Amino acid sequence: MQFKIGKFTRGMKIHPILFSLTCISIFISSCSLQKKIGKTAAVALADSSLVNAHVGICIYEPATGKYWYNYNAEKYFVPASNTKLPTCYAAMKYLGDSLVAARLELDDDSVLVIHPSADPTFLHPEFRQQNLYRELRNYDHVRVDIDFSGFDEDPLGSGWSWNDYQEDYMAERSPFPIYGNLVRFDFKGRAPASIPRVDILSYDNVVQKDSSKGVKHFQIRRSLSSNTFEVIPAGGPYVPENIPFRTEDILIKQALEDTLKLSHGTAIRYSGPGKQLKGKVIHSQPTDSLLKIMMHRSDNFFAEQSLLMVSNEKLGIMNDSRIIDTLLKTDLKGLPQPPRWADGSGLSRYNLFSPKDFVYILNKMKDEFGMDRLKVILPTGGRGTLSNYFLASRDRIFAKTGTLSGVVALSGFYYTRSNKLLIFSVLVNNNHGSATAIRRTVEKFLQNVCNR
């Protein structure tokens, strides 16, 4: 164990016995703290929600550089949406103050070429500011091409659950997202309406009317392999839906033509990956406005597109594996356990990180970007994905949740009652029970530690 002598001791002589007693006192105090936390952890681990699960815990105090407690902290776990933490780090570092919506250039034939940047906010209903849309409207007298040459990825990520393809949390990745890559359905008049516009099959044959209330009982489902949307019977009234569309389909071209009303049409050009993008840069939103939603709501689509944007800005190509490899060899080369990092969102069960890895990443985020910025991006008690948790710790905890079947994760910052800043990570895998019960157990454990 190493001890640093502060500035106030310079030039002073310290008696060897006094120094030894001080060191012993600090050592005993540290051991006592770990023992107390160990007892609290033992109670939590014996809880019925965790007794059969695999659990990893890491609690670290950055001011002293000491670990308060480690339990399986160096073992690998599936982290679910805690994977958004390294994605968020990369976005904060490389996307600047505002997102690049696209790069535009006029070629020799007076064709406007759009080099998209994977920005997920284009025509997204949550972002009213649409600088790229306004800019493109100025070019309605010329032909417009969209260059997808920088996109070298699959629409669905490695290890994603294929049968979730029509759930709104699994929108496809693409170089030029539009409307969040979701078709938004609603009922207007006699038939469902959609944005962007799509054909809906079987409506007249399926819809049932409640004679007394006029309620429509149906739901809309998309084909696995195409943008074919069909109305099928349902047991209850229709609820507006958001369903991912196939981004490789002609629907993108149709949606852009409908939205931008380009007088000479839109051509989509594929010329292979690897081209360095150049041209007039159009910015869209403040970067942190996207990251705040991404972390508060745990938005998978925003996370996936954020990692692609980082790849585009840093490497000139949109590819997860290449940017992940680059980050792990540079900015994140100091991770205690080299992780298996598969995607930007944590949808993939191929992701493997240790609790110590997340503590390292969070400490790096604090050092490089400051707590004031992180307090805005990360949810606190009673907000975002913590809306039902840590209500008594509002503005003292700032953390990212993670949930998959059999996976519950929570990593972040926690200010103790004496205002000491702690960084923690609690990862739970292979649980077979209520995720809510596990979150409550983790909540109680952390509160007991930080309220001492």
DRENDOMI-56101 format. One line per field, with one value per residue (C-alpha): x negated, y negated, z negated; residue number from 0; residue in three letters. Coordinates in steps of 0.001 Angstrom, whole numbers, plus 500000, padded with zeros to 6 digits. Example, Ala and Ser with C-alpha at 12.3 -4.5 7.8 and 13.67 -1.06 7.14 Angstrom:
BEGIN
c1 487700,486330
c2 504500,501060
c3 492200,492860
resi 0,1
resn Ala,Ser
***
This chain:
BEGIN
c1 500000,498625,499187,498680,497383,499233,497701,498070,495441,492711,489665,491066,489574,492020,491139,490906,493084,495757,495725,496060,498967,500687,500271,501627,504589,505429,505088,507348,509896,509900,510314,513094,514948,514660,515835,518896,519796,519168,521764,524271,523513,523958,527469,528267,526810,528860,532058,534397,534117,530333,529595,529390,528026,524488,523577,520643,520077,517458,517452,514634,513744,511951,510707,508529,508094,509310,511836,514354,515622,515171,517155,516623,515560,513132,515499,517374,521112,523657,524249,527434,527869,524851,523130,524439,521812,518790,520956,521820,518158,517189,520017,519114,515499,515839,519179,518374,520919,523456,524256,523279,526508,524834,522230,523418,521628,522523,520711,519592,523015,524792,526126,526436,524809,525874,523273,525315,523656,526062,527690,530876,532637,533543,537328,537583,540742,538846,536580,538345,535141,534460,531549,530867,534482,534450,531143,532345,535459,533125,532075,535458,534411,531541,531255,530340,528254,527722,524314,524393,520773,519679,522103,520489,522874,525864,529233,529522,526691,524662,526437,529764,532912,534385,537986,538041,537762,541090,540643,540044,536890,535170,535287,532787,529460,528878,526663,529562,532273,535634,538454,536317,536615,540106,543495,545903,549465,552569,556284,557756,561136,562002,558520,555112,552738,548960,545829,543986,546690,546983,549591,551650,553185,556370,557892,561422,561545,560372,561629,564449,566704,568177,571828,572128,568770,567499,564147,561829,560295,557109,553345,550737,547874,544951,543530,540102,538497,540204,542109,545454,547780,550959,553954,554757,557529,556893,558737,558782,559113,556461,553503,551238,548036,544451,543022,539499,539328,536818,534185,532893,536260,537389,539401,536501,536535,540303,540272,537635,539450,542734,541211,538812,540961,537849,538924,536376,536630,534050,531479,529795,526223,524226,520529,518919,517432,514271,514794,513634,516561,516133,518366,520462,521215,524788,525285,528548,528886,526739,524965,526000,529681,529454,527326,529685,532617,530421,529426,532656,534869,532186,532904,531298,531684,530000,527160,526593,526614,524352,521673,522025,521690,518499,517176,518064,516353,513246,512723,514736,516780,519792,518805,519260,516461,513856,514679,514940,511539,510105,511527,510313,506804,506705,509031,510144,506932,506596,509745,508988,510525,510523,514238,516106,517953,520420,522820,523680,526860,526495,529185,526590,525889,522423,521357,519214,517870,516711,517908,514368,514577,517621,516029,512995,515170,517233,514101,512689,515916,515772,512142,512548,516004,516768,519636,521730,522131,522697,525399,527452,526916,527400,530755,531001,533452,537041,536053,535828,535237,534795,538236,539425,536135,533795,536452,534725,531403,532423,529448,527106,527176,526580,526617,527401,529714,529626,532201,532521,534196,532055,529936,530172,527408,526798,523607,522984,522085,523373,522684,522600,524307,520946,520692,517983,518286,518355,518369,520150,521220,523583,524150,526600,526807,528678,531442,534756,537356,538606,536304,538142,537326,533640,533594,535112,532477,529668,531267,531394,527791,526406,528427,527145,523562,523848,525939,523508
c2 500000,496577,493339,489822,487091,483830,480402,479418,482013,480672,479617,481253,484253,487003,489379,492943,494376,491689,492291,496053,495580,493282,495849,498604,496416,495729,499424,500484,497811,499019,502642,501655,499847,502824,505137,502979,502791,506530,507167,504919,506714,510114,509121,507967,511107,513285,511600,513934,511761,512297,515532,517600,514862,513989,510600,508214,505093,502362,499174,496656,493271,491200,488550,491099,493605,496372,499118,499214,502630,505268,508445,510329,506916,508366,510951,510471,509834,509117,505411,504700,500921,500108,500567,497081,495686,496277,495171,491969,491410,491688,489365,486738,486830,486924,485407,481861,479363,480101,483093,483224,483832,484252,482895,481405,480705,479827,481986,480964,481799,479495,482476,481960,484906,485601,487386,488451,488850,491290,488443,489941,486604,485877,485348,487028,485733,484941,482429,479392,477778,479246,477392,480030,480026,476243,476403,479098,477106,474521,477097,478144,476934,479427,483184,484699,487825,489566,491179,494204,495144,494487,497019,500401,502001,504302,502767,505077,505484,508573,510668,508822,510861,511249,511759,508242,506786,504924,503510,499767,500209,502082,499668,500517,498712,496712,493971,491536,492131,490503,490229,492319,495221,495870,495818,494039,495284,493571,493813,490895,491023,494412,495893,495873,493107,493372,491233,491960,493060,496834,499172,501059,504391,506182,503233,503501,507268,507274,504212,504963,502221,502199,501367,499171,497366,497563,498875,500534,503820,504505,504141,503628,506005,505825,508648,509845,509453,506396,503201,504953,503781,505695,505233,508268,508863,507911,508463,504815,501324,500098,498333,496083,497935,497192,500004,500109,500157,501922,499324,501194,500741,498154,496657,494324,492859,492519,490884,488357,487491,487079,484984,482785,482584,482584,481538,483718,486790,488440,490972,493291,494089,497070,496921,499096,498267,496404,492953,489960,487544,483872,480878,478214,479293,478931,479278,480363,480486,479783,483060,483234,482833,486192,487815,486735,488491,491470,491954,490878,493074,495651,495133,497943,496274,493053,495083,497141,494093,492187,494855,494783,490975,491280,493789,491469,488453,490277,492868,491542,494745,495990,499336,500531,503068,500695,497788,500103,501585,498074,496861,499924,499404,495676,493869,497007,499011,498751,500735,503193,506143,505938,506158,507803,504795,505712,502784,499265,499898,503124,505004,507660,510418,510686,507666,508551,505970,506140,503841,502426,501573,499369,497681,496923,495489,493358,492024,491142,489352,487365,486362,485406,483802,482800,483684,480643,481953,485537,484477,483223,486265,489009,489465,488909,490337,489896,489091,491087,494789,494025,492411,494965,495399,493447,490809,489868,489548,487091,484963,487299,490276,490067,493469,495639,498615,501770,504498,507636,510908,512275,509093,506064,503440,500087,498036,494406,491779,491453,488627,489885,488113,486458,485373,487822,488793,492527,494353,497701,500554,503362,506023,508912,511821,515102,514046,515805,513576,510027,507332,504819,506808,506878,503138,502565,504764,502916,499588,500517,501773,498597,496339,498201,497771,494114,492948,494181
c3 500000,500969,499064,500384,498085,498662,499267,495618,494640,496896,494918,491787,490036,489206,486454,487841,485078,485586,489343,488820,486430,488943,491688,489459,488495,492143,492992,490117,491048,494663,493601,491210,494010,496346,493583,492888,496582,496854,494152,495955,499224,497571,496516,500057,501650,499331,500476,502346,505481,505705,503911,507127,509390,510440,508957,509405,507301,507476,505354,505812,504316,506971,504512,502719,505527,503231,503779,500960,501959,504651,505149,508414,509717,512260,513677,516948,517097,519820,519092,521122,521510,519360,522739,523503,521094,523381,526320,524459,523620,527292,528367,525768,526907,530693,531742,530658,529373,532120,534286,537945,539870,543266,545638,548922,552163,555758,558274,561760,563201,560703,558781,555050,553280,549694,547600,544561,541153,539394,537432,535887,535382,539024,539106,535703,533954,530740,532496,533906,535154,538604,540171,542812,543961,544370,546222,548631,549454,551019,553622,554977,558445,558790,558800,555449,554897,551567,551200,548875,549586,546013,544506,543917,541419,541163,540250,537215,534748,533935,531317,531466,530899,534377,533198,531723,535225,535031,531524,531388,529268,532112,535032,537752,538081,541250,542710,543234,540615,541205,538639,536264,538751,537400,539098,536775,537122,535864,536592,538469,540114,541545,541814,540126,541201,541180,541208,543450,545862,546329,547750,545175,546174,545055,543204,544663,544128,540512,538664,536247,534916,531468,532119,529036,528990,532556,531300,533815,532671,534631,534619,537336,537990,540431,542483,541346,544752,546242,545576,545888,543133,542467,540205,538068,535474,531846,528602,527577,529080,531447,529789,531916,532774,533795,535922,537408,541185,543407,544204,547267,548955,551489,548618,547762,551275,551182,547744,548779,551981,550114,547354,549287,552434,554576,558044,559850,557641,555420,556530,554053,554959,553673,554407,551762,548348,547522,549033,546982,546825,547712,548361,546641,543073,541813,538062,536470,532663,529601,528919,525268,526154,527930,525240,522464,524135,524939,521301,519581,521769,522552,526239,528227,531616,530484,528975,532114,534355,531948,532256,536051,535990,533940,536451,539326,537766,536576,539340,542304,542352,540363,538880,535305,535117,536544,534229,531211,532016,532408,529100,527208,528581,527786,525383,523511,523664,519873,519088,516256,518109,521921,522731,525554,526956,529708,530261,529157,527187,525216,527130,527909,525400,526921,524840,521816,519340,515730,512909,512729,516437,515867,512858,515050,517852,515461,513770,517184,518111,514857,515411,519069,519115,515524,513219,514161,517709,516577,514101,517050,519270,516670,514889,511150,508615,509745,513345,516567,516040,512319,512094,509516,507679,505387,504738,501482,503313,506014,507101,505221,507594,511354,512991,516009,515744,517844,518336,520418,519571,516742,516601,514298,514197,512555,512810,511980,509402,505852,503374,499795,496931,496170,499838,500848,504499,505151,508480,508473,510705,509757,512425,511986,514430,514655,512308,512641,511102,510834,512224,510050,506903,507871,508504,505056,503442,505262,504335,500647,500689,502276,500004,496940,498149,499105,496157,493486
resi 0,1,2,3,4,5,6,7,8,9,10,11,12,13,14,15,16,17,18,19,20,21,22,23,24,25,26,27,28,29,30,31,32,33,34,35,36,37,38,39,40,41,42,43,44,45,46,47,48,49,50,51,52,53,54,55,56,57,58,59,60,61,62,63,64,65,66,67,68,69,70,71,72,73,74,75,76,77,78,79,80,81,82,83,84,85,86,87,88,89,90,91,92,93,94,95,96,97,98,99,100,101,102,103,104,105,106,107,108,109,110,111,112,113,114,115,116,117,118,119,120,121,122,123,124,125,126,127,128,129,130,131,132,133,134,135,136,137,138,139,140,141,142,143,144,145,146,147,148,149,150,151,152,153,154,155,156,157,158,159,160,161,162,163,164,165,166,167,168,169,170,171,172,173,174,175,176,177,178,179,180,181,182,183,184,185,186,187,188,189,190,191,192,193,194,195,196,197,198,199,200,201,202,203,204,205,206,207,208,209,210,211,212,213,214,215,216,217,218,219,220,221,222,223,224,225,226,227,228,229,230,231,232,233,234,235,236,237,238,239,240,241,242,243,244,245,246,247,248,249,250,251,252,253,254,255,256,257,258,259,260,261,262,263,264,265,266,267,268,269,270,271,272,273,274,275,276,277,278,279,280,281,282,283,284,285,286,287,288,289,290,291,292,293,294,295,296,297,298,299,300,301,302,303,304,305,306,307,308,309,310,311,312,313,314,315,316,317,318,319,320,321,322,323,324,325,326,327,328,329,330,331,332,333,334,335,336,337,338,339,340,341,342,343,344,345,346,347,348,349,350,351,352,353,354,355,356,357,358,359,360,361,362,363,364,365,366,367,368,369,370,371,372,373,374,375,376,377,378,379,380,381,382,383,384,385,386,387,388,389,390,391,392,393,394,395,396,397,398,399,400,401,402,403,404,405,406,407,408,409,410,411,412,413,414,415,416,417,418,419,420,421,422,423,424,425,426,427,428,429,430,431,432,433,434,435,436,437,438,439,440,441,442,443,444,445,446,447,448,449,450,451
resn Met,Gln,Phe,Lys,Ile,Gly,Lys,Phe,Thr,Arg,Gly,Met,Lys,Ile,His,Pro,Ile,Leu,Phe,Ser,Leu,Thr,Cys,Ile,Ser,Ile,Phe,Ile,Ser,Ser,Cys,Ser,Leu,Gln,Lys,Lys,Ile,Gly,Lys,Thr,Ala,Ala,Val,Ala,Leu,Ala,Asp,Ser,Ser,Leu,Val,Asn,Ala,His,Val,Gly,Ile,Cys,Ile,Tyr,Glu,Pro,Ala,Thr,Gly,Lys,Tyr,Trp,Tyr,Asn,Tyr,Asn,Ala,Glu,Lys,Tyr,Phe,Val,Pro,Ala,Ser,Asn,Thr,Lys,Leu,Pro,Thr,Cys,Tyr,Ala,Ala,Met,Lys,Tyr,Leu,Gly,Asp,Ser,Leu,Val,Ala,Ala,Arg,Leu,Glu,Leu,Asp,Asp,Asp,Ser,Val,Leu,Val,Ile,His,Pro,Ser,Ala,Asp,Pro,Thr,Phe,Leu,His,Pro,Glu,Phe,Arg,Gln,Gln,Asn,Leu,Tyr,Arg,Glu,Leu,Arg,Asn,Tyr,Asp,His,Val,Arg,Val,Asp,Ile,Asp,Phe,Ser,Gly,Phe,Asp,Glu,Asp,Pro,Leu,Gly,Ser,Gly,Trp,Ser,Trp,Asn,Asp,Tyr,Gln,Glu,Asp,Tyr,Met,Ala,Glu,Arg,Ser,Pro,Phe,Pro,Ile,Tyr,Gly,Asn,Leu,Val,Arg,Phe,Asp,Phe,Lys,Gly,Arg,Ala,Pro,Ala,Ser,Ile,Pro,Arg,Val,Asp,Ile,Leu,Ser,Tyr,Asp,Asn,Val,Val,Gln,Lys,Asp,Ser,Ser,Lys,Gly,Val,Lys,His,Phe,Gln,Ile,Arg,Arg,Ser,Leu,Ser,Ser,Asn,Thr,Phe,Glu,Val,Ile,Pro,Ala,Gly,Gly,Pro,Tyr,Val,Pro,Glu,Asn,Ile,Pro,Phe,Arg,Thr,Glu,Asp,Ile,Leu,Ile,Lys,Gln,Ala,Leu,Glu,Asp,Thr,Leu,Lys,Leu,Ser,His,Gly,Thr,Ala,Ile,Arg,Tyr,Ser,Gly,Pro,Gly,Lys,Gln,Leu,Lys,Gly,Lys,Val,Ile,His,Ser,Gln,Pro,Thr,Asp,Ser,Leu,Leu,Lys,Ile,Met,Met,His,Arg,Ser,Asp,Asn,Phe,Phe,Ala,Glu,Gln,Ser,Leu,Leu,Met,Val,Ser,Asn,Glu,Lys,Leu,Gly,Ile,Met,Asn,Asp,Ser,Arg,Ile,Ile,Asp,Thr,Leu,Leu,Lys,Thr,Asp,Leu,Lys,Gly,Leu,Pro,Gln,Pro,Pro,Arg,Trp,Ala,Asp,Gly,Ser,Gly,Leu,Ser,Arg,Tyr,Asn,Leu,Phe,Ser,Pro,Lys,Asp,Phe,Val,Tyr,Ile,Leu,Asn,Lys,Met,Lys,Asp,Glu,Phe,Gly,Met,Asp,Arg,Leu,Lys,Val,Ile,Leu,Pro,Thr,Gly,Gly,Arg,Gly,Thr,Leu,Ser,Asn,Tyr,Phe,Leu,Ala,Ser,Arg,Asp,Arg,Ile,Phe,Ala,Lys,Thr,Gly,Thr,Leu,Ser,Gly,Val,Val,Ala,Leu,Ser,Gly,Phe,Tyr,Tyr,Thr,Arg,Ser,Asn,Lys,Leu,Leu,Ile,Phe,Ser,Val,Leu,Val,Asn,Asn,Asn,His,Gly,Ser,Ala,Thr,Ala,Ile,Arg,Arg,Thr,Val,Glu,Lys,Phe,Leu,Gln,Asn,Val,Cys,Asn,Arg
***
